[in-house]
């Protein structure tokens, strides 16, 4: 408030000082006249009802639009009293907004709710447009309703390799009514009865939805009776509106409305321009050739962008706004303001910049305080029954981390994915650290970061990455870890060439990882289930010692053995099928994922992409060959050459871990002891141990020199 008063006062003083100059100038010079920025080509209609139609889109004659961007204005003929509708493609899509800045079109699609009672290959989406320049934006999501059914939005109905989105919806056999099934958790769906999944960025048009039922026969018929199945793609957030969802799913205890399949569903489409000019190999990748830029981006203050695949778009340069596709379309923000104030306006601008910076600085400081209070409170709530002092002694300021990373400079990036980036930094005490920064600011991400702090702050084990602190002054907290310099197990295992990590090192890494998981399951005050064990989450230091990382998806384990029901989360290829189908998470889910890592160490095959000509995945193929006595067919030749009899024992151990029946898998303590026994016998030069399921005695877990209790 004080800053606003200061700005107003400064403006008043400067305006008074400059008033005479302005009046004198106005007497001798006419005010400049600036033509409004053009929207479309001359003599072309640029609106339909209340929706603007900017070029390259257009109405009427072909000359009014770029090829493929012609729209139709339905003037409400046959619909007395109805407003005109702007239509795209074959008329199934109504355009409600066109954005040149975001290169998006927001549309409404009718009849987009597909009933999937009939089974596989429910198709929709082919009639988005007849023009290849339109794709689904990542501002949409896939929504699926039904019991025990999986749906995937794919780019090719005959292939699973081009998956754009997918999710699974489950119902327990104990659920007998709709009211018992739906469990909203933040979003409308929690995975029970219905599910939602984001649409990934994809430059191919979706061909349809692949639907798979998880049960058959009478069970499937019962599922159909309990909840009407349907699938749709909609703009993010639309389905979360309870009136909309209740119309589709039906209110608790009620039925789906009969007209649900005709509901209007909003979508966001990305658009680009192609076939602009012949390909010029002198301008590869993201560069636009001069011919493309000159023909497409007509405004002098515009620039051309491309995805490198022959798809282009134009943007106004910084400080300009308008239509970059037209001559004179991009105009400065200050156009139309008189220039007669002279020195007075210069002084006014300087004062305004100074005060604006003060206001911005104050807002940033208040925002930091807000996030700190909000995140600290959430963290303390998580730790209320643990050790609340952790939330105080591990706090690191945002200023410290900005200095450590040169304000998060891109040159400091050392890893990351779709959800976030990891930076290398040097703190003021010269300690080298890894800083995890999320790209997404939704409550789910915040919850996962707080969850990771709460879990890792209580763990101190040499084979688990150490959390040094956290910054709570950003919307999503920043996590600071010890810096592990040697990459991931996945990176070292799947290198080009015939050889990779030596067999002795693979066996030791497996034993160290098993020891870390056994510690999480048995030795911390509240047991922890990691829930995303995979080779890319096992870091290696300079001595090739393993460090289990990424606890964002982890959960505290219940004290009984029944597990807990959660929304299924994990990585395809490593995910426990029992957990996937039932939603019940137990420690044996980590055992399955660890078993997949053992298979990966034995074979050097990637679990998420391996597929035989008969359609078998890595786990199924490995188990079948082991049962047939042909395991050598899939083993890494380096393992066959360097390993001894323990290779067969590790193969049997891996098979026991990936048993489809969770209750028949060994515990991580049993796995740890088995691998340690194999290491000891190998070092002695003889095999003295054979792993047999259930032979391990559940004695008390004894701490060793690798475990420190905190």
C-alpha positions in Angstrom: 0.0 0.0 0.0 2.8 2.4 0.9 4.6 1.6 -2.4 1.4 2.4 -4.3 1.1 5.8 -2.5 4.8 6.5 -3.3 4.2 5.7 -7.0 1.1 8.0 -7.1 3.0 10.8 -5.5 5.9 10.5 -7.8 3.7 10.5 -10.8 1.8 13.6 -9.7 5.1 15.5 -9.1 6.6 14.6 -12.5 3.3 15.2 -14.3 3.1 18.7 -12.8 6.7 19.5 -13.8 6.1 18.2 -17.4 2.6 19.8 -17.9 3.9 23.0 -19.5 6.2 21.1 -21.9 3.3 18.9 -22.9 0.9 21.8 -23.5 3.4 23.7 -25.6 4.3 20.7 -27.7 0.6 19.9 -28.2 0.0 23.4 -29.6 2.5 23.0 -32.4 2.4 19.3 -33.2 -0.6 17.1 -34.0 -1.1 13.9 -31.9 0.3 10.8 -33.8 -2.4 8.7 -35.3 -1.8 4.9 -35.1 -3.9 2.5 -37.1 -5.3 -0.4 -35.2 -3.5 -3.7 -35.6 -5.0 -5.8 -38.4 -6.8 -9.1 -37.5 -7.4 -10.6 -40.9 -6.7 -10.0 -44.5 -8.4 -7.0 -46.2 -12.1 -7.5 -47.1 -12.3 -10.8 -45.1 -14.7 -11.5 -42.2 -12.8 -11.7 -38.9 -15.6 -12.6 -36.4 -18.3 -15.2 -36.0 -20.8 -14.2 -33.4 -18.5 -13.0 -30.5 -15.5 -15.2 -31.5 -12.6 -13.3 -33.3 -11.1 -15.2 -36.2 -7.5 -14.0 -36.7 -5.4 -14.9 -39.7 -4.0 -17.5 -40.6 -7.6 -18.7 -39.8 -10.3 -17.3 -41.9 -13.9 -17.4 -43.1 -15.3 -17.5 -46.6 -13.1 -17.4 -49.7 -9.9 -19.5 -49.7 -7.8 -16.3 -50.0 -9.0 -15.3 -46.5 -7.1 -18.1 -44.7 -3.9 -20.2 -44.9 -4.6 -23.5 -46.6 -6.1 -25.9 -44.0 -7.2 -23.1 -41.6 -10.5 -22.3 -43.2 -13.4 -22.2 -40.7 -17.1 -22.2 -41.1 -19.6 -19.8 -39.5 -22.9 -21.5 -38.9 -25.3 -18.6 -38.9 -27.9 -20.5 -36.8 -30.1 -21.4 -39.8 -32.6 -23.9 -38.6 -31.9 -22.9 -35.0 -34.1 -19.9 -34.3 -32.7 -17.7 -31.6 -29.4 -19.6 -31.3 -26.1 -17.6 -31.7 -23.8 -18.3 -34.7 -21.3 -21.1 -34.2 -17.7 -21.2 -35.5 -16.9 -24.7 -36.8 -13.7 -26.5 -37.4 -13.2 -29.5 -39.7 -16.2 -31.6 -40.4 -18.4 -29.7 -38.0 -18.1 -31.9 -34.9 -15.8 -29.3 -33.3 -17.1 -25.8 -32.3 -14.3 -23.2 -31.9 -14.8 -21.0 -28.9 -11.3 -19.3 -28.8 -8.3 -18.9 -31.1 -4.9 -17.9 -29.5 -2.1 -16.7 -31.7 0.2 -16.3 -28.7 -0.2 -19.8 -27.4 -0.9 -21.4 -30.9 -4.0 -23.1 -29.5 -7.6 -23.5 -30.4 -10.1 -24.2 -27.7 -13.0 -26.2 -29.1 -16.1 -28.0 -27.9 -16.8 -31.5 -29.1 -20.3 -33.0 -29.0 -20.8 -36.8 -28.7 -17.3 -37.3 -27.4 -18.3 -39.5 -24.5 -17.7 -43.0 -25.8 -19.6 -45.9 -24.0 -17.1 -48.8 -23.9 -19.4 -51.6 -23.0 -18.7 -53.3 -26.3 -15.0 -53.8 -25.6 -11.7 -53.0 -27.4 -10.8 -50.4 -29.9 -13.2 -47.7 -29.0 -12.3 -45.1 -31.6 -12.7 -41.3 -31.5 -10.6 -38.3 -32.4 -10.0 -39.1 -36.1 -12.3 -36.2 -37.0 -10.5 -33.6 -34.9 -9.7 -32.0 -38.3 -8.7 -33.1 -41.7 -5.4 -31.0 -41.4 -2.2 -32.5 -40.0 -1.2 -29.3 -38.3 -3.6 -29.9 -35.4 -2.7 -32.1 -32.4 -4.0 -32.6 -28.9 -2.4 -30.2 -26.4 -1.0 -31.3 -23.1 -3.6 -29.1 -21.5 -6.0 -32.1 -21.9 -6.5 -35.3 -20.0 -7.9 -38.8 -20.5 -10.9 -39.7 -18.3 -12.0 -43.3 -17.8 -15.0 -44.6 -15.8 -15.8 -48.2 -15.0 -14.7 -51.2 -12.9 -11.5 -53.1 -13.6 -10.8 -51.6 -17.0 -7.7 -50.0 -18.7 -7.7 -47.4 -21.5 -4.9 -46.0 -23.5 -5.0 -43.2 -26.0 -2.7 -44.2 -28.8 -1.4 -42.8 -32.1 -1.8 -46.1 -33.9 -4.5 -48.6 -33.1 -2.3 -51.5 -34.2 0.6 -50.5 -32.0 1.2 -49.9 -28.3 4.5 -48.0 -29.0 2.9 -44.6 -29.5 1.0 -44.2 -26.3 -0.2 -40.7 -25.7 -2.0 -41.3 -22.4 -3.4 -44.1 -20.3 -4.9 -45.1 -16.9 -6.7 -47.9 -15.1 -9.9 -47.8 -13.1 -10.5 -50.4 -10.4 -13.3 -51.6 -8.1 -12.9 -54.0 -5.2 -15.1 -57.1 -5.1 -16.6 -55.7 -1.9 -17.9 -52.6 -3.6 -21.6 -53.3 -4.4 -22.8 -49.7 -5.1 -21.6 -46.6 -6.9 -21.5 -44.7 -3.7 -19.0 -47.1 -2.2 -16.8 -47.0 -5.3 -16.0 -43.3 -5.9 -13.4 -41.9 -3.5 -12.5 -38.3 -4.6 -9.0 -37.3 -3.6 -8.1 -33.8 -4.8 -9.3 -34.6 -8.2 -12.7 -36.1 -8.8 -11.2 -39.6 -9.4 -8.8 -41.5 -7.2 -8.4 -44.6 -9.4 -11.4 -46.4 -7.8 -14.3 -46.3 -10.2 -12.8 -43.7 -12.5 -9.3 -42.4 -13.3 -7.7 -39.4 -15.0 -4.3 -39.2 -16.8 -2.6 -36.2 -18.5 -2.1 -36.2 -22.3 1.6 -36.1 -23.2 3.0 -33.8 -25.8 2.8 -35.8 -29.1 3.1 -34.7 -32.7 1.0 -37.5 -34.1 -2.8 -37.4 -34.3 -4.5 -39.8 -31.8 -6.2 -42.6 -33.6 -8.4 -43.9 -30.8 -8.5 -45.6 -27.5 -7.4 -49.1 -26.7 -9.7 -50.6 -24.0 -8.7 -53.7 -22.0 -10.9 -55.5 -19.4 -9.0 -56.9 -16.5 -11.6 -59.6 -15.9 -13.8 -61.6 -18.1 -17.0 -63.7 -18.0 -19.5 -63.2 -15.2 -17.0 -61.0 -13.4 -17.0 -58.5 -16.2 -20.8 -58.5 -16.5 -21.0 -57.7 -12.8 -18.5 -54.8 -13.3 -20.7 -53.5 -16.1 -23.8 -53.5 -13.8 -22.0 -51.7 -11.0 -20.8 -48.7 -13.0 -21.5 -47.5 -16.5 -18.2 -47.5 -18.4 -17.1 -44.6 -20.6 -14.0 -42.8 -21.8 -13.4 -39.3 -23.0 -10.6 -36.7 -23.6 -11.3 -33.2 -22.1 -9.5 -30.0 -21.1 -7.8 -30.4 -17.7 -10.0 -29.3 -14.8 -13.3 -29.6 -16.7 -14.2 -33.1 -15.4 -13.3 -32.1 -11.8 -16.3 -29.8 -11.7 -18.7 -31.9 -9.6 -21.9 -31.0 -11.6 -20.1 -32.2 -14.8 -18.8 -35.4 -13.2 -22.1 -36.2 -11.6 -23.8 -35.8 -15.0 -21.4 -38.4 -16.5 -20.7 -40.8 -13.6 -24.0 -40.1 -11.8 -24.3 -38.8 -8.2 -23.5 -41.3 -5.3 -26.3 -43.9 -5.3 -27.7 -42.5 -8.6 -27.5 -43.4 -12.2 -25.7 -41.8 -15.2 -27.9 -39.4 -17.1 -29.4 -40.9 -20.3 -28.0 -37.9 -22.3 -24.5 -38.3 -20.9 -23.1 -39.4 -24.3 -24.2 -36.1 -25.9 -22.6 -33.8 -23.4 -20.4 -31.0 -24.8 -16.7 -31.7 -23.9 -14.1 -28.9 -24.2 -10.7 -29.7 -25.8 -7.5 -27.7 -26.4 -5.7 -28.3 -29.7 -2.2 -27.2 -30.6 -1.8 -25.9 -34.2 1.2 -25.2 -36.5 1.6 -24.3 -40.1 3.2 -26.8 -42.5 4.0 -27.0 -46.3 5.2 -23.4 -46.1 8.3 -23.8 -48.4 10.5 -26.6 -49.8 12.8 -28.1 -47.2 16.2 -26.4 -47.0 18.9 -28.7 -45.5 21.0 -25.7 -44.7 18.6 -24.9 -41.8 18.3 -28.2 -39.8 16.6 -28.6 -36.4 14.8 -25.7 -34.9 15.9 -23.0 -37.3 13.5 -21.5 -39.8 14.8 -20.9 -43.3 14.6 -17.3 -44.6 12.1 -18.4 -47.2 9.8 -19.8 -44.5 10.1 -16.8 -42.2 9.5 -14.3 -45.0 6.5 -16.1 -46.4 4.8 -16.9 -43.1 5.8 -14.3 -40.5 4.8 -11.1 -42.5 5.1 -8.5 -39.7 8.5 -6.8 -39.4 8.4 -7.3 -35.7 7.8 -11.0 -35.7 10.0 -14.1 -35.5 9.6 -17.7 -36.8 9.7 -20.8 -34.6 9.6 -24.5 -35.5 9.7 -27.9 -33.9 12.2 -29.2 -36.5 9.6 -31.4 -38.1 8.4 -29.0 -40.8 5.8 -27.4 -38.5 6.1 -23.6 -38.0 4.5 -20.8 -36.1 5.1 -17.1 -35.6 5.3 -14.9 -32.6 5.6 -11.1 -32.0 9.0 -10.1 -30.6 9.4 -8.9 -27.1 7.6 -5.5 -26.5 5.2 -6.2 -29.3 1.8 -7.8 -29.6 -0.8 -8.5 -32.3 -0.9 -10.7 -35.4 2.6 -11.8 -36.6 1.1 -13.3 -39.7 0.1 -10.0 -41.2 2.0 -6.9 -42.5 2.0 -4.4 -39.6 0.4 -7.0 -37.3 2.8 -6.7 -34.4 2.7 -3.3 -32.7 4.5 -1.9 -29.7 2.7 -1.8 -26.4 3.1 2.0 -26.1 1.8 2.7 -29.7 -0.6 5.6 -29.7 0.9 7.4 -26.7 2.0 11.0 -27.5 5.7 11.7 -27.4 5.5 15.5 -26.5 6.3 15.2 -22.8 10.1 15.2 -23.4 12.3 15.1 -20.3 9.3 14.9 -18.0 8.2 11.5 -19.3 11.8 10.2 -19.1 11.9 11.2 -15.5 8.5 9.6 -14.9 9.6 6.4 -16.5 12.7 6.2 -14.3 10.6 6.8 -11.1 8.1 4.2 -12.3 10.8 1.6 -12.9 12.3 2.3 -9.4 9.0 2.0 -7.6 7.9 -1.0 -9.6 11.1 -2.8 -8.6 10.4 -2.0 -5.0 6.9 -3.3 -5.3 8.1 -6.5 -7.0 10.8 -7.1 -4.4 8.2 -6.7 -1.6 5.8 -9.1 -3.4 8.6 -11.7 -3.8 9.5 -11.4 -0.1 5.8 -11.9 0.9 5.4 -14.8 -1.4 8.5 -16.5 0.1 7.1 -16.0 3.6 3.8 -17.5 2.4 5.3 -20.6 0.9 7.7 -21.0 3.9 4.8 -20.9 6.4 2.6 -23.2 4.2 5.3 -25.8 3.5 6.8 -25.7 7.0 3.4 -26.3 8.5 2.7 -29.2 6.2 6.1 -30.7 7.0 5.7 -30.3 10.7 2.3 -32.0 10.5 4.0 -35.0 8.8 6.7 -35.2 11.4 4.5 -34.5 14.5 4.8 -38.1 15.7 8.5 -38.3 14.7 11.1 -35.6 15.3 9.8 -32.1 14.8 13.3 -30.5 15.2 14.1 -31.9 11.7 12.0 -29.3 10.1 14.1 -26.5 11.6 17.7 -27.8 11.4 17.4 -28.9 7.7 16.1 -25.6 6.3 18.2 -23.9 3.6 17.3 -20.4 2.2 16.4 -19.8 -1.4 19.2 -17.1 -1.6 21.7 -19.8 -0.6 20.6 -22.2 -3.4 20.4 -19.4 -6.0 24.0 -18.6 -5.3 25.0 -22.2 -5.3 23.6 -22.8 -8.8 24.3 -19.3 -10.3 20.5 -18.6 -10.2 19.7 -22.2 -11.5 21.7 -21.7 -14.7 21.1 -24.3 -17.3 24.8 -25.2 -17.4 24.3 -26.5 -13.9 21.6 -29.1 -14.9 22.8 -32.7 -14.3 19.5 -34.6 -14.8 15.8 -34.7 -14.5 12.7 -35.6 -16.4 9.2 -34.4 -17.1 8.4 -33.6 -13.5 11.6 -31.7 -12.5 15.3 -30.8 -12.9 18.3 -31.7 -10.8 21.1 -29.1 -10.5 24.6 -29.3 -9.3 25.5 -26.7 -6.7 28.2 -25.6 -4.3 27.0 -24.2 -1.0 28.8 -21.4 0.9 30.6 -24.0 3.0 32.0 -25.5 -0.3 30.0 -28.6 0.0 28.9 -30.0 -3.4 25.2 -30.9 -3.5 22.4 -32.0 -5.9 19.3 -29.8 -5.8 16.0 -31.2 -7.0 13.6 -28.6 -8.4 10.1 -29.5 -9.6 8.7 -28.0 -12.8 5.1 -28.6 -11.8 3.3 -26.6 -9.1 0.3 -28.7 -8.3 -0.7 -30.0 -4.9 0.3 -33.6 -5.8 3.9 -32.5 -6.5 4.0 -30.5 -3.3 2.7 -33.5 -1.3 5.3 -35.8 -2.9 8.2 -33.4 -2.0 7.0 -33.1 1.6 6.6 -36.8 1.7 10.2 -37.3 0.5 11.5 -34.8 3.2 9.6 -36.6 5.9 10.9 -40.0 5.0 14.5 -39.2 4.2 15.0 -36.9 7.2 14.7 -40.0 9.4 17.0 -42.3 7.4 20.8 -42.6 7.6 22.2 -45.6 5.7 25.3 -45.7 3.5 23.3 -47.2 0.6 20.5 -44.6 0.6 21.1 -41.1 -0.8 21.4 -38.7 2.1 19.0 -35.7 2.3 21.0 -32.7 3.5 18.2 -30.1 3.7 15.3 -28.4 2.0 14.2 -25.0 0.9 10.6 -24.1 1.8 10.5 -20.6 0.3 9.1 -21.8 -3.1 5.7 -23.2 -4.0 7.2 -26.7 -4.4 10.0 -27.2 -1.9 13.5 -27.7 -3.2 15.4 -30.7 -1.9 19.2 -30.8 -1.3 21.0 -34.1 -1.4 24.5 -35.3 -1.2 26.0 -35.2 -4.7 26.5 -38.6 -6.2 28.9 -38.2 -9.0 28.9 -41.4 -11.1 25.4 -41.5 -12.6 22.8 -44.3 -12.3 22.9 -48.1 -12.5 20.8 -47.9 -15.6 23.3 -45.6 -17.3 26.3 -47.9 -16.5 24.5 -51.2 -17.3 23.0 -50.2 -20.7 26.1 -48.7 -22.4 27.0 -49.4 -26.0 29.3 -52.3 -26.6 29.6 -56.0 -25.6 30.7 -55.4 -22.0 29.3 -53.5 -19.1 29.7 -53.6 -15.3 31.7 -56.7 -14.2 29.7 -59.5 -12.7 31.3 -59.2 -9.3 30.3 -55.5 -9.2 26.7 -56.4 -10.3 26.4 -58.9 -7.5 27.7 -56.4 -4.9 25.4 -53.7 -6.2 22.5 -56.0 -5.9 23.4 -57.0 -2.3 23.8 -53.3 -1.3 20.5 -52.4 -2.8 18.8 -55.3 -1.1 20.4 -54.2 2.2 19.0 -50.7 1.8 15.5 -52.0 1.1 15.6 -54.5 4.0 16.6 -51.5 6.2 13.6 -49.5 5.0 11.2 -52.5 5.5 12.5 -53.7 8.9 14.8 -51.3 10.7 13.3 -47.8 10.7 10.9 -46.8 13.4 8.1 -46.7 10.8 8.7 -49.1 7.9 8.8 -47.5 4.4 7.8 -48.9 1.0 9.8 -47.3 -1.7 7.2 -47.9 -4.5 9.4 -47.0 -7.5 12.5 -49.3 -7.3 14.2 -49.3 -10.7 17.8 -49.1 -12.1 17.5 -45.4 -12.9 16.8 -44.7 -9.2 19.9 -46.5 -8.0 22.8 -44.0 -8.0 26.5 -45.0 -8.0 29.4 -43.0 -6.5 33.0 -43.0 -7.5 33.6 -46.4 -5.9 30.5 -47.8 -7.6 28.8 -48.0 -4.2 25.0 -48.0 -4.7 22.7 -45.4 -3.3 18.9 -45.8 -3.5 17.2 -42.5 -4.4 13.9 -40.8 -5.3 11.4 -41.3 -2.4 8.7 -39.0 -3.7 6.3 -41.9 -4.3 7.2 -43.8 -1.1 4.7 -44.6 1.6 4.9 -45.6 5.2 3.9 -49.2 5.6 1.0 -50.3 7.8 1.9 -52.4 10.8 -0.2 -55.3 9.7 0.5 -57.4 6.6 -2.7 -56.5 4.7 -1.1 -53.5 3.0 -2.7 -50.2 2.1 -4.9 -49.2 -0.8 -3.3 -46.4 -2.9 -3.6 -45.0 -6.4 -1.3 -47.2 -8.5 2.1 -45.5 -9.1 5.4 -46.9 -10.4 7.2 -47.6 -13.6 6.0 -49.9 -16.3 8.3 -53.0 -16.5 9.1 -52.8 -12.8 5.6 -52.5 -11.4 4.2 -55.3 -9.3 1.2 -56.9 -11.2 -0.5 -57.8 -7.9 -0.4 -54.1 -6.8 -1.4 -52.9 -10.3 -4.5 -55.1 -10.4 -5.7 -54.7 -6.8 -4.3 -51.3 -5.7 -3.0 -53.0 -2.5 0.5 -51.9 -1.7 2.8 -54.1 0.6 6.5 -54.5 1.1 6.4 -57.4 -1.4 5.7 -54.9 -4.2 9.3 -53.6 -3.6 10.5 -57.2 -3.6 9.0 -57.7 -7.1 10.6 -54.5 -8.4 14.0 -55.6 -7.0 13.5 -59.0 -8.7 13.2 -57.2 -12.0 16.5 -55.4 -11.3 18.1 -58.8 -10.7 16.8 -59.9 -14.1 18.1 -56.7 -15.6 21.6 -57.3 -14.0 21.6 -60.8 -15.4 20.4 -60.1 -18.9 21.3 -56.4 -19.7 17.8 -56.1 -21.1 15.6 -53.0 -20.5 12.4 -54.1 -18.6 10.2 -51.4 -20.0 10.9 -52.0 -23.7 11.8 -55.7 -24.0 9.3 -57.7 -26.0 9.7 -61.1 -27.8 8.2 -61.9 -31.1 5.5 -63.8 -29.2 4.6 -60.8 -27.2 6.3 -61.8 -23.9 7.8 -59.2 -21.7 11.2 -59.5 -20.0 9.9 -61.0 -16.7 7.6 -63.6 -18.4 10.3 -64.7 -20.9 13.0 -65.0 -18.2 10.8 -67.2 -16.0 9.8 -69.4 -18.9 13.4 -70.0 -20.0 14.4 -70.7 -16.4 11.7 -73.3 -16.0 12.7 -74.9 -19.3 16.4 -75.0 -18.3 17.4 -72.6 -21.1 18.2 -69.6 -19.1 21.5 -69.1 -20.9 19.6 -68.0 -24.0 18.7 -64.7 -22.3 21.7 -64.1 -20.0 24.2 -61.4 -20.8 27.3 -63.2 -22.4 29.5 -61.2 -20.1 27.7 -62.8 -17.1 28.1 -66.3 -18.6 31.8 -65.6 -19.1 32.6 -64.0 -15.7 30.0 -65.6 -13.4 30.2 -69.0 -11.8 27.6 -71.3 -10.3 26.2 -68.3 -8.4 24.6 -67.1 -11.6 22.1 -69.9 -11.5 21.4 -69.2 -7.8 20.8 -65.5 -8.5 18.5 -66.5 -11.4 16.4 -68.7 -9.0 16.4 -65.9 -6.5 15.2 -63.4 -9.1 12.4 -65.8 -10.2 11.2 -66.1 -6.5 11.1 -62.3 -6.2 9.0 -61.9 -9.4 6.5 -64.6 -8.4 3.0 -63.3 -9.5 1.6 -64.4 -6.1 2.9 -61.7 -3.7 2.6 -63.9 -0.6 5.0 -66.4 -2.1 7.8 -63.9 -2.6 10.6 -63.8 -0.1 11.0 -60.8 2.2 13.8 -58.3 1.5 15.6 -59.6 4.6 15.6 -63.0 3.1 16.8 -61.7 -0.2 19.6 -59.7 1.5 20.8 -62.7 3.4 20.7 -64.8 0.3 22.9 -62.4 -1.7 25.3 -61.9 1.2 25.7 -65.7 1.3 26.4 -65.8 -2.4 29.1 -63.1 -2.0 30.7 -65.0 0.9 30.7 -68.3 -0.9 32.1 -66.7 -4.1 34.9 -65.1 -2.1 35.7 -68.4 -0.6 35.8 -70.0 -4.0 32.9 -72.4 -3.4 29.2 -72.5 -3.5 27.8 -73.3 -0.1 24.3 -71.9 -0.3 21.2 -72.6 -2.3 18.3 -70.3 -2.0 15.0 -72.0 -1.2 11.9 -70.0 -0.6 10.8 -69.9 3.0 14.0 -71.4 4.4 15.1 -68.2 6.0 14.4 -67.7 9.7 12.9 -64.4 10.6 15.5 -63.5 13.2 15.9 -60.0 14.4 17.6 -57.7 11.9 21.1 -56.9 13.2 22.7 -53.5 12.5 26.0 -53.6 10.7 28.6 -51.0 9.9 26.5 -49.7 7.0 23.5 -48.7 9.2 23.2 -45.8 11.6 20.0 -45.3 13.4 18.8 -41.7 13.8 
